[in-house]
Amino acid sequence: MVLAGVAGFALLGLLVAVFVRPLLAVSQVIDVTNVWIGRIFAWAILLAVVIATVNAIIRKLFDISSNSWLEMQWILFGAVFLLCASWTLRVNEHIRIDIVSSALSARTRSWIDWFGHLFFLLPVTLLMIVTSYPFVMRSIMQNEQSTNAGGLPVYPSKALILLGFSLLLLQGLSELIKRTAILRGLRSEEAAGGHHAAAEAEALRLKEALAEEARLREAQELAERTVGQRK
């Protein structure tokens, strides 16, 4: 079964390589959608902070509290974590071991990303979707409620698992398409997006500018020495 899975994803990588040009349009739609969703649900952090603050004030002043307030904070945090993960992947902000990554060439990093997306990210997200689907649907069909007094329904928070990994699967596919295009020379490394790519491009520009300045300074010093020797 493992070999069949590896072969299946290898075939997917081959198909993406063959049809990468038309798939770039699909990648762009996925990117825009996940960025839009991420930016909206990122505000859930602020909402969770407001609810936590109001809940704490009311509890201290009036000795009143509710499990629904606490559970709403957990749900909002889960929504941010799950629904913004694909946005984070889109902007290339997931944690990397920079001391290793910075020592590699851009093409080598693209190959590592391509391999990681195809054989690690996509299989894991697909596995999570397949295993969570019956878990989520059972909760919805049973109208599952919190076991805490005054708690909230449970099925919306469980549905976030399915939705979050579905978005992450799509974004993983989008990143695979873009990395394939980069490796085939159809896109530049900076076109993959993200603060890391922008920072690397800026660092390269500064490095080239400093090198050019050093060359000009050396040429000027050489010219001054030549003039001095003639005198």
N, C-alpha and C positions, 0 to 999 in steps of 0.2 A: 504493500500500500504506500509506503514511504517513497519507494522508487517511482511508483506511478504518479504520486504527487509532484515529485521533482521533475519528472518528464513533462507533466502537464504545465507547470509553471515555466519550464524551459521553452515549451511550445508557445506559451503566451509571450515570452520575451522575443522569440523569433517573429511572431506575428506583428508585434509592436514595431520591431525593426523594419519590417517590410512595408507597413502602412503608416509609418511615423508622420509623414507629411499631412495627410488628412486628419490624423489623430491629434495633431497640435491644436486644431480648432476645438476638439472635445476637451483637451487639457485646459484650454483657456476658459471654457465655460465652467469646468469644475473649480478652477482657481477662483474665479469671480464669485461663485456661489459660496464656497467655503470661507472666503474673506468676509463676505457679507454676513453670513451666519455668525462667524467668530466675533466680528465687531459688535454685533447686537448682543450676543450672550455674554460678552466680556463685562457688560454693565451689570450683570447679575452679582458680581463681586461687590459693587457699591450697594446694591439692594440688600445683599446679605449683611453687610456692615451696618446699614441703617436699621434693619430688623433686629440685629443683635444689640445695637445700642438702645433702641426703644424698649426692647424686652428687658434689658438690664435696668434701665431707669424705672420702668413701671414696677419691676419686681422689688427694687429697693424702696421706692416711695410708697407703693400701695400694697406690697406683699402679694402681688397677683402675677401669675405666670401661666403659660400654656405649652403643652407639648407640641402643638401645631406650629408655634413660633420656632421652637428648636429644630423641628424636623424640616421646616421651610428653609432654614439656613443650610442644613445638610444637602437638601435637594438643589439649592442654588449653587452650592460649591461643586456638587457633582455635575451640574449642567455646564459650569465653566470648564471643569477638567475634561469632560467628555466631548463637548461640542466645540471647544476651542482648540482641541488637539490637532485637528486637521488644518486649521488656520496657522498654528505654530509650525507645522510641517511645511506649509506653503511658503512661509517667510524664512524657513531654514534656521529656526531658533531653538531646535531641540539640542540638548547638551551633546557636545563633541569633546573628545580628548584633544584639545588644541595643540598641545606640545607634540603630538604625533601628526595630527592633520596638517599643521602648518609646515611640516617638513616634507610633505608630499607634493608632487606636481598637481596642477589643476586636473589634468587628464586622469591621473591615478585616483584622485578623490572622486571623480565622476564614475570611474569604473567601480569603486568601492560602493558608492551610493546606488548605482545600477544593480549590482549584485545583492546588496542588502535589501533594497526595495522589493526585488523580484523573489528572492528565496527566503526572506525573513519577515518583512513587514506585511506583504500581501497574504502569505499563508496564515500568519497569526491573526490578522484582522478577519480573514475569511472563517477561520476556526471559531473565533469569538462570536461572529454573526450566526453561524450554524448552531452553536451550542446555546446561545442566549435566546434564539427565536422561540423555542417551545417554552422556555422559562418565562419569557415576557408575555407570550400569548396566554399561557395558563393563568398568570396573574391578572391579565385584563379580563378574561372570561369569568374569573371568580370574583371580580371587583374587589381585589385584595385590599384590606385596610390595615392600618397600623395596629400593632398589639398594645401600644401605649394609649392610655385614656386621653381622649381628645386629640388623637393624632390624625395625620392626613392619610389619604389613600396611598398605597404603596406602588401601584402599577405605573404611575407616571415616572417615578424615579427609576424603576426597572426598564421602562421603555427607553430611557436615556442611554442605557448601555447599548441597546441594539442600534439606535440612531447614531450614537457617537462613533461606534466602530464601522458603521456603514459609510459615514462621511470620511473616516480615516482610510478606509479601503479605496474609496474614489480618489482621495488625494494622493494615496500611494501610487495608484495607477497613473495619475497625472504626472507625478514626479518621475515615474519610470519612463513615460513618454518624453518628457523634457530631457532627461539624462541621455536617452537614446539619441535624441536630436543633437545634443551637444557632442556626443561621441562620433556621430556621423558628420559633424561639421556644419550642421544646419542651423545651429544656434550658438551664441557665445556663452561662456561660463557665467558672465554677469547676468545673462537673460534668465537664468534659473531663479533669480530673485533672492531676497533675503538680505538682512543687514550684514551677514558674514560676507556674502559675495560683494556687496557694495564697499565694505571696509577693505576687503582684499584688493579690489580694483583701485581704491583711493591710495592704499599703501604702495601698490605697484607704480601708480602715477607719481607719487612723491619720491619713490626710489629712483625712477628714471630721471626726474627733475634734478635730484641731488647729484646723480651721476653726471648729468650734462653740465651742471654747475662746476663740478670738480674738474671735468675735462676742459672747460673754458678757463678755469683758474690756472690749471697746469699749462695751457697754451699761452696764457698771458705771462706767466712767470718765465717760460722758455723764451718768449719774445723779448722780455726785459733783459734776461741774461745775454741773449745774442747781441742786443744793442749795446750792453755794457762791455762786452768783449771787443766789439768793433771800435769803441771809443779808446 
